[in-house]
């Protein structure tokens, strides 16, 4: 094993007649520029963003569930913070589920103490112990289990959309039908 390591280490040979240089692999001339760095970052960001949306649209659920997920990704739901941005007058901007923090998309679905109970109940139901990210796209991307095959993960992503839908419907029932906040009801 030592010999193999030494072979790997000793492969590059330095030569006195050549100067050390940096090469930028993202440009055909191998010269760094802010422009090529910007294009590289844009390309990477688009690939990541498109991956989330490809995963969302390939999930086998109703179009209504996919559209809700899409709106969550884009932060286009009429949460209290979004309504205030549009000039809608509200009595308060606190989440009606926890009454402790401003209602934003990320808070409502991922960091609210009530919805965290729901996510934890789902994890326990499946025998998992995980940490959930508080940003929608990253949370959805991480909703992938390595022990599952692609079909099982497709169903698992469908479950993510179902949980989001149940949270949204329960939140609306609390606001518009004066229902009691109940994480067990959301889970069931």
N, C-alpha and C positions, 0 to 999 in steps of 0.2 A: 504494500500500500504506500509505503514511503517513496518507493521508486516511481510509482505512478504520479504522486504529488509533485515530485521533483521534475518529472517530464513536463507536467502542465505548467509549472512555474518557469521553467527554463526555455519554453518555446519561443517567446519573444526575444529577439536579439537586438541589442542596441548597437548602432554603428556610429563611429566617430564622424564619418563623412556626411551624415544626415542630421538635420536639426529636428528637435521635437516640435510637433505642431498639433494644434487642435483641429478637428474636422467636424463640421456640422453636417450630419447625415440627412437632414431634412431638406437640404438644398443641393441641386445637381453640381454646383461649383464647390460644394463643401465649405462655404463661407457663411458664417453666422450673420444674420441681419434681423432687426426687430420685425420687419415685415414677414419673414419666413417663420419666425417664432410665433407671431400672432396667428398666422394661418395654421400652423401646427396645433396651437391651442384651440382654435375655433373648430378645426376638424375633429379633435378629440372630444370637445364638448358636445358637438353635434352627434357623434357616434354614441356617446353615453346617453344623451337625451333621446335619440331615436331608439336605442335599445329598450328604454323604459316603456316608450309608447308601443313598440313592437310587441313587447311582453304583454302589455295591457290589451291591445287589440287582438292578440292571438289567444287570450284566455276564453275558454268556452263557458260564457255566461250570457245573460240577456244583454241586448244593446243598452238598456236602461242602466244596468250595473256598470257597463264599460264607460258610459257617458258620465256617470257619477264619479268614477275613478279618474277620468280625464279632467273633470272640473276640479277635483281635489288636487291633482298634479299641478294644474295651472292656477290654483288659488282663486277660482271663479265662482265659488259657492256664496250665497248671501249670508255669510257669517256676519256677526255684529261689526267687526272691524271693517269688513268690505262695505257694509251698508253705510257706516259713518263716512267712509271715503267718498261715497256717492252722494253725500249730503242728506241722508235719511236721519231724521231726529229720533233718538231712542231714549228711553228712561235711563238705561245704564248699558254699559258695554261688557259687563261681566257675563261669563258663561252661565247659562241657566242650569247646567249639569252640576257644577261645583261651586258657583257663586264666589270664586276666589281669584280668578284671573280673567283678563280680557279674552273674549272669545275670538280666536283666530282659527284658521283651518288647522294649522299644526297643533295648536293647543287642544282644540275640540277632539280631534281624532287620536292624538298620540301622547300628549302630556297632561291632560286633565286627569285628576285622581280617579274619577268615575270610569273613564274609558281605559285607564291603565288596569283597573280591576278586571274589566272585560277581557283585555288582551292576556292578562295573567291567567284568567280562568280558561281561556282557549289553550294556552300553553300547557297548563296542568292537565287538561282533558286529553291532550295528545302525549303527555309525559315528557314535555320539553321544559328546558330551563334556558330562556333566551333573554336578550336585552333588545328592546325595540328602539329604533331611531325615531327622533321627533320630527323629521322632515319626510313628507309623503313619498317622494320619489325614491329616496334612499331606503325608507322603511319597506316599500314595495319590492325593491331590488333585493333586499335581504330576506324577503319572504321566500326563501329557497332552502330546501333541505337536501344535503348531500347524500343522505341515505335513500332518498326517493329517486325514482327514475323520472324521465321527462313527462310522462303522462300523469304521474302522481304529483309532480310539482305544478303542472298545469291546473290540476284540481285544487292544490294548495293555494295558488294565486287566486282562484275563484273564491276560496274561503276568505281571503283578504278582502276582496270586493264585497262579499256578503257581510262581513263584520262592519266595514265602512258604511254600507247601506243601512244596517240595523242601528248603528250609532246615529246616523243622520235622521232616520225615521223617529227614533226615540227622542232625540233633541227636539224635533218638530212637534211631537205629541206633548212634550213637557211645556213648550211655549204656547201652542195653539189650542190644546185640549186640556190644559192644566193637569196633566198626568204627573204622578209622583216619579222622581228620579229613582231608577231601579236597575243597577248593573246586572242583576240576575235575570231580569226580563230581557235585557239586550242580549245576553249570552244564550238564553234558551231559545 
